[in-house]
Structure formats: structure tokens, C-alpha cells
């Protein structure tokens, strides 16, 4: 092999080694920045956060890639430096990741309307639902309107059927907050149509049928919950309530005993026990 070829190969080898070392440094820096999300026995938990900040800070000066700004923004959020978090976020490429960070900044500042705008833009479903429920404590009508808007967007995307079903369920809960049981029932039915095996949705509609004095429908739905989950103390309690309203006290007592046996912490047990006093 000629000397020039050996020099070229050596140069390439040195470059490869340099790239590998740099990649390892960035990886360890990432471990350090996200150490709080790691388990105590993981490698990340043993890398000091200051190391991650130093490496990412150096990268930020020479190569401010999106992942660098993202990491620094989250680190700033974790230490409560909202101005720095916003500054790093605004240097990220436009898109969902940047909007997620800006939503977190707005949320930390108590600016719920702005947080919602960014969460909608980022299509962050979980954050949106959390923000909507926070809004509902102050203005349930505004929260309901926003939930419908979010659901329309999710449905238009066509890629989040479970999220659409959950949105209908949340709308049903909000309708109950507004004392509109028929609207709540329609929302729960829509959720069941998308996710028919979801016990939570079926149980909610069973309760709604009971509230609306549709005892036949409530009985059918509570029994369907038991088909899906034979250990549902709530479904057994619901069947007890339906039986008691029909004048079958003995059946109601038996259902209460079964509910306590399979799930003593079921939320509906106190309602049936109170009704039997």
C-alpha cells in the first residue's frame, strides 16, 4: 500500500473515530438532560445534569440543531427558567415539537388560552384534554365548545379513532356538568360506536340510561359491562339500583353483596347502599 493511501486511510479512520466520540458525547449528554425521566438503576441516572448542559450548550453555539434547542428548552423548563425555555423553543424549526414546548411555557406561566392555542397547533391530544378539563372548572360551556372543536380536528385527520372516542366521552362528562343528560347519553353512545369494548364508555351510558329512567336500557348496558368485565362492582351496583327501582329489594340486596365481594372499592356501591337504607 502506498504511503499516500495509508495517510488517506488513517485520516478516514481518525474522522470516523471523531464522529463516534462526538456521537457518544451527545448520547451521554442526552442521558444527563433527561436523567429525571430515567429509573434510578439506569445509566442516565448516574450522568450529572451539568455534563449534559455543557455539551448541549457547546453544540448550541456551533450547531444549533432542533434536538439541541429542544433539549435545552426542556432543561430550562425543568429548572423553572421560562424565559430561557421560550428563547430556545423559538429557535427550533416550526412544527409540533416547538409548539409543544411553547404550550408548556404558556401553561407554566398560567396563560391557559395561549397554552390551548399551542396545544391545538401541536395536535397534542393528551395536553389538550388536560387543558380543557382545567378550563371546564371555570367555564364548562367554553370547554364543551373547545372539545367539539378538537374532536372535529381529530376526526378530520382520520388517524386518531381512539382519541375521537375519548373526546366524545369527555363531551358526555361535560354535558353532565351542564345538567344535560340526553346530550351526555348521545355523546357516550357515539364513543361506544367507535370503541364498543371500552368498559368505561358502556358503564357511563348505562348510568345515563338509569338517570333518564330508561330502566330496560340501563339493565341491558350494565349486563353488557359484566360481559366485558365480570368483576365490575359498578355494574353489579347499577343492576341493584335498577332492581330496587322496580321494587325488587331482595335482588338489590343480593347485587350489593356481590358487588362488595368482587370489588369493595367500586364507586357505585355507596349509592346502592344508601338507596337500600
C-alpha positions in Angstrom: 0.0 0.0 0.0 1.4 3.4 -1.0 2.2 5.9 1.7 -0.5 8.3 0.4 -3.1 5.6 0.7 -2.0 4.8 4.2 -2.3 8.5 5.1 -5.8 8.7 3.5 -7.0 5.6 5.4 -5.6 7.0 8.6 -7.4 10.3 8.0 -10.6 8.5 7.4 -10.2 6.4 10.4 -9.5 9.4 12.6 -12.6 11.1 11.2 -14.7 8.0 11.9 -13.3 7.8 15.4 -14.0 11.5 15.9 -17.6 11.1 14.8 -18.1 8.1 17.1 -16.7 10.0 20.0 -18.9 13.0 19.3 -22.0 10.8 19.0 -21.2 9.2 22.3 -20.8 12.5 23.9 -24.1 13.7 22.6 -25.7 10.5 23.7 -24.4 10.8 27.3 -25.4 14.5 27.3 -28.9 13.4 26.3 -28.9 10.9 29.2 -27.9 13.7 31.5 -30.5 16.1 30.4 -33.3 13.5 30.7 -32.0 11.8 33.8 -35.1 12.7 35.8 -37.2 10.5 33.4 -34.9 7.5 33.9 -35.1 4.9 36.6 -32.6 5.0 39.5 -30.7 2.0 38.2 -30.3 3.2 34.7 -27.1 4.7 33.3 -28.8 8.0 32.7 -29.4 8.5 36.4 -25.6 8.4 37.1 -24.7 11.1 34.5 -24.6 14.6 36.1 -27.0 17.1 34.5 -24.3 19.7 34.3 -22.5 17.5 31.8 -25.5 17.4 29.5 -26.0 21.2 29.8 -22.3 21.8 29.0 -22.3 19.6 25.9 -25.6 20.9 24.6 -24.5 24.4 25.3 -21.4 23.9 23.3 -23.4 22.4 20.5 -25.9 25.3 20.6 -23.0 27.7 19.9 -21.7 25.8 16.9 -24.6 23.7 15.6 -28.0 24.7 17.0 -29.9 21.7 15.7 -33.5 21.3 16.6 -32.9 18.5 19.0 -30.3 20.7 20.8 -32.7 23.5 21.3 -35.4 21.0 22.3 -33.2 19.5 25.0 -32.1 22.9 26.3 -35.7 24.1 26.3 -36.8 21.1 28.4 -33.9 21.5 30.8 -34.8 25.2 31.2 -38.4 24.2 31.9 -37.3 21.7 34.5 -35.4 24.3 36.4 -38.2 26.9 36.0 -36.3 29.3 33.7 -39.3 30.0 31.5 -37.6 32.9 29.6 -34.8 30.6 28.5 -37.2 27.8 27.6 -39.1 30.1 25.4 -36.0 31.5 23.8 -34.7 28.0 22.9 -38.2 27.0 21.7 -38.4 29.9 19.3 -35.1 28.8 17.7 -36.5 25.4 17.0 -37.9 24.6 13.5 -41.6 25.4 13.2 -43.7 22.3 14.0 -45.3 20.3 16.6 -42.3 19.9 18.9 -41.8 23.6 19.1 -45.5 24.2 19.7 -45.4 21.6 22.5 -42.6 23.4 24.3 -44.3 26.8 23.9 -47.5 25.3 25.2 -45.6 24.1 28.3 -44.1 27.5 28.8 -47.6 29.2 28.5 -49.0 26.6 30.9 -46.3 27.2 33.4 -47.0 31.0 33.2 -50.7 30.4 33.8 -51.7 31.6 30.4 -54.3 28.8 29.7 -55.7 30.3 26.4 -52.3 30.6 24.9 -51.3 27.1 26.0 -54.5 25.8 24.4 -53.7 27.5 21.1 -50.2 26.0 21.0 -51.5 22.5 22.0 -54.1 22.7 19.2 -51.4 23.6 16.8 -49.2 20.8 18.0 -52.1 18.3 18.0 -51.0 17.2 21.5 -54.2 15.3 22.4 -53.3 14.5 26.0 -52.2 18.0 26.8 -55.3 19.4 25.1 -57.7 17.3 27.2 -55.9 18.2 30.4 -56.2 21.9 29.5 -59.9 21.5 28.5 -60.7 19.9 31.9 -58.9 22.8 33.6 -60.9 25.3 31.6 -64.1 23.4 32.5 -63.7 24.2 36.1 -64.1 27.9 35.2 -66.3 27.8 32.1 -67.9 24.5 31.2 -69.6 25.9 28.2 -66.4 27.2 26.7 -64.7 23.8 27.5 -67.5 21.9 25.7 -67.2 24.1 22.6 -63.4 23.6 22.6 -63.8 19.9 23.0 -66.1 19.8 19.9 -63.5 21.8 18.0 -60.7 19.4 19.0 -62.9 16.4 18.1 -63.6 17.8 14.7 -59.9 18.2 14.0 -59.1 14.7 15.2 -61.9 13.3 13.1 -60.7 15.2 10.0 -57.2 13.7 10.5 -58.6 10.2 10.4 -55.7 8.7 12.3 -56.9 9.0 15.9 -60.2 6.9 16.3 -59.4 6.2 19.9 -58.8 9.9 20.6 -62.1 10.7 18.9 -63.9 8.2 21.1 -62.3 9.6 24.2 -63.3 13.1 23.1 -67.0 12.0 22.9 -66.6 10.5 26.4 -65.2 13.8 27.7 -68.0 15.7 26.0 -70.5 13.5 27.7 -69.0 14.2 31.1 -69.1 17.9 30.3 -72.7 17.6 29.3 -73.5 16.1 32.7 -71.7 19.1 34.3 -74.2 21.3 32.4 -77.1 19.1 33.6 -77.9 17.9 30.1 -78.2 14.1 30.4 -79.7 13.5 27.0 -76.8 15.2 25.3 -74.4 13.2 27.5 -76.1 10.0 26.5 -75.7 10.9 22.8 -72.0 11.5 23.3 -71.5 8.3 25.2 -73.3 6.3 22.5 -71.0 7.9 19.9 -68.0 6.9 21.9 -69.3 3.3 22.2 -69.9 3.2 18.4 -66.2 3.8 17.9 -64.9 1.7 20.8 -67.7 -0.9 21.7 -65.4 -2.9 24.1 -64.4 0.1 26.3 -66.0 -0.7 29.7 -65.7 3.0 30.8 -67.9 4.2 27.9 -70.5 1.4 28.3 -70.7 2.0 32.1 -71.2 5.7 31.6 -74.0 5.2 29.1 -75.6 2.6 31.5 -75.6 5.2 34.2 -77.0 7.8 31.9 -79.8 5.4 30.9 -80.6 5.0 34.6 -80.7 8.7 35.1 -83.1 9.1 32.2 -85.4 6.4 33.7 -84.7 4.0 30.8 -84.5 1.0 33.1 -84.6 -1.6 30.3 -81.7 0.1 28.6 -79.8 0.6 31.8 -80.2 -3.1 32.7 -79.0 -4.2 29.3 -76.0 -2.0 29.4 -75.0 -2.9 33.0 -75.2 -6.6 32.0 -73.0 -5.8 28.9 -70.4 -4.3 31.2 -70.5 -7.6 33.2 -69.9 -9.5 29.9 -66.8 -7.3 29.4 -65.7 -7.4 33.0 -67.4 -10.0 35.3 -65.7 -8.4 38.3 -67.3 -4.9 37.8 -68.7 -3.9 41.2 -70.1 -0.8 39.5 -72.2 -2.8 37.0 -73.5 -5.0 39.8 -74.4 -1.9 41.9 -76.1 -0.5 38.8 -78.2 -3.6 38.4 -79.1 -3.4 42.1 -80.3 0.2 41.6 -82.4 -0.8 38.6 -83.8 -3.7 40.6 -84.6 -1.6 43.6 -86.5 1.0 41.5 -88.5 -1.9 40.0 -89.5 -2.9 43.6 -87.2 -5.9 43.9 -85.5 -5.2 47.1 -84.2 -8.7 47.6 -82.4 -8.7 44.3 -80.9 -5.3 45.1 -79.5 -6.6 48.4 -78.1 -9.6 46.6 -76.4 -7.4 43.9 -74.9 -5.2 46.7 -73.4 -8.3 48.3 -71.9 -9.5 45.0 -70.5 -6.0 44.3 -68.8 -5.8 47.7 -67.4 -9.3 47.2 -65.8 -8.7 43.7 -64.8 -5.0 44.1 -65.4 -3.4 47.6 -64.0 -0.1 46.3 -66.4 0.3 43.4 -67.6 3.9 43.2 -71.3 2.9 42.8 -71.5 0.7 45.9 -72.2 3.7 48.3 -75.1 4.8 46.1 -76.8 1.4 46.2 -76.1 1.0 49.9 -77.7 4.5 50.6 -80.7 3.7 48.4 -81.3 0.5 50.4 -81.4 2.2 53.8 
